[in-house]
Amino acid sequence: MNFDEDQRRAFHEQNRRSWNAVTAAHNSHKRDQAEFLAAGGSTLFSDELELLGDVAGLDLVHLQCNCGQDSLALAKLGATVTGIDIGDEPIRFARELSKATGIAATFHRDDVFDWLAGTDARFDVAFASYGVIGWLCDLERWARGVARVLRPGGRLVLLEFHPLVWSYGPGGELVEPYFIDGAIDENGVNDYVGQELAPSGFDVGVEEFANPERSFGFQWTIARTIQAIIDSGLRLEVFREYPYANGCELFDGMSKVEARRFAMPEGKPSMPLMFGLVAGRAPR
């Protein structure tokens, strides 16, 4: 995907407005978040924890951190956490949540491309998870930025929904090609938060939310994702595919295999629903 700088900024700016619009609706469904986190609750899944390993004492940047719940959960594990997100409302919420919980973390509101290119900070771990790279119009630029902010021996940990799932509709019918070049009009970030994304407890909250701001997504295939990371100079160390999805039912009738985890509906063939990777910067 080749976009000029004006197009890139226009896509990301529109996405910023769309995320700002939906943030209150998302958080309206999540009960007592500050109390939950302060008491030792965690929004993290075992899969990202396994890929991350022990983060105690490490400097960790959480890219596209949204409202900071995972950032604070990582800080509770002993990491010094910096969260970055383009959304004004998500970052405002993250800062308030940090104060309310007493869990220290630093949050910056910025386009991730600009922040990665401009910061003087360096990190042991760069982390991103669940629905993040699909909002980026230039994955190669993102990967180069990640490599730039990692210290020698540092690593990128990415856990994402498998791009193949976006080719299918809710009933499992094929609706879009796997290979899509260009921006995809998503008609606004929707209110996707259900009980599985509210470990602190679910409230009905805002009902029938309709986002007044459109948004744009981008399809990054597995090959393009891995190649972008390799081309950035990082070395792929771990790559995994998972036959389940954490936190959401991607298709109608999915089977719950564990709390907050779903596999393909009974009678449907198994397919990869998420992927995870670790890529390291070479030590000096």
BELRAGI-V496045 format. One record per helix or strand of 2 or more residues. SS is the DSSP state (H for helix, E for strand). FROM is the first residue (numbers start at 1). TO is the last residue. If there is no record, write none. Layout:
ss:SS from:FROM to:TO
ss:SS from:FROM to:TO
This chain:
ss:H from:5 to:28
ss:H from:33 to:38
ss:H from:46 to:52
ss:E from:59 to:63
ss:H from:69 to:76
ss:E from:80 to:85
ss:H from:88 to:101
ss:E from:106 to:109
ss:H from:112 to:118
ss:E from:123 to:129
ss:H from:133 to:135
ss:H from:139 to:149
ss:E from:150 to:161
ss:H from:163 to:167
ss:E from:184 to:185
ss:H from:195 to:197
ss:E from:216 to:217
ss:H from:222 to:231
ss:E from:235 to:242
ss:E from:244 to:246
ss:E from:255 to:258
ss:E from:261 to:263
ss:E from:274 to:280
